[in-house]
Amino acid sequence: MDLNPAVKPESPSRWPAALGLALLASAAIAQDTDQRAPYVATPQEVVERMLALAGTRGEDFVIDLGSGDGRIVIAAAEKFGARGLGVEIEPELVAASRENARRAGVGGRVRFEQRDVLETDLSQATVVTIYLLPWLVDRLQPKLLHELAPGARIVAHAFPMKGWKPDRVERLRVARPRDRQTGESELYLWIVPAPARGTWRAEGWDLRVHQNYQEIEIEAIIDGRPQVVNQARLAGSEISFSAGEAFFRGRVEGRTIAGTLTRPSGTATITFARN
Ligand SMILES: C[S@@+](CC[C@H](N)C(=O)[O-])C[C@H]1O[C@@H](n2cnc3c(N)ncnc32)[C@H](O)[C@@H]1O
């Protein structure tokens, strides 16, 4: 699909090899007078990989923060059947995105708003995509953590978030037949974790969960006896761990963790309540 934007991105022939450097280089060209991330388009093959990495599907609502010519949101609708919103500060790019969406036949599934990404309500998104400068990514991080529901996926192109380890990293070589340049794109995926830190109690069990984003460690006491806990894992709201001979799998839902406990003697449901 040729999106043929009314506003063209920086000529690829001026870009350094890696697309993160391309964005930084363009920012340097834009000088310090303007703190916005400049417009450098994500190559179409990388767009599709970003959406695939997020596991995008029909029920998703995708928000692209700094949406340029709209290509990520349009691809989310066209290729993955999702709905979406592009947020872009430059009015000409917003206008070009609307036209591109209309031409792609997805005008009814996507919309574009002229807005600062820092003033955007993210709560509707199940997938967020980002290709912005590191300082802006840093400022977005608390919004992403607090406004997105557990299980929402964030995919960033080129720059990771500070302190929040990605759930997956992918590097891909990008061929650009137009000018025979190649470049490398780094993609980062995060799954927003449910808040699980704290102490939890159920029928003879006491749990203490230590949490750093999606990384958790669990101390478990069963009937007064400390257990060896292994394989503690948190993915969105899904939590699992083994404690002694028992294996637990369940969901963190506000003030409860409900799930099933499997022991050599059989399987039973169990609900932990937050202390
Ligand atoms: C590197 S481009 C990425 C465009 C598109 N997401 C893509 O991947 O092809 C970054 C875009 O973010 C926009 N932008 C920069 N700062 C912004 C802000 N604070 N709020 C909204 N858009 C912004 C720029 O105008 C530019 O179009």
The ligand as an ORCA input file, in Angstrom:
! r2SCAN-3c Opt
* xyz 0 1
  C       9.448      9.870     14.507
  S       7.876     10.436     13.967
  C       6.946      8.914     14.002
  C       5.725      8.937     13.119
  C       4.925      7.624     13.108
  N       4.543      7.229     14.455
  C       5.723      6.512     12.496
  O       6.243      5.681     13.253
  O       5.839      6.493     11.258
  C       7.298     11.306     15.431
  C       6.030     12.090     15.215
  O       5.608     12.591     16.471
  C       5.112     13.918     16.313
  N       5.261     14.565     17.613
  C       6.390     15.003     18.192
  N       6.181     15.489     19.421
  C       4.851     15.343     19.639
  C       4.000     15.663     20.731
  N       4.475     16.197     21.864
  N       2.686     15.392     20.626
  C       2.173     14.846     19.472
  N       2.935     14.533     18.410
  C       4.261     14.769     18.488
  C       5.978     14.494     15.211
  O       5.337     15.595     14.571
  C       6.174     13.292     14.302
  O       5.189     13.239     13.314
*
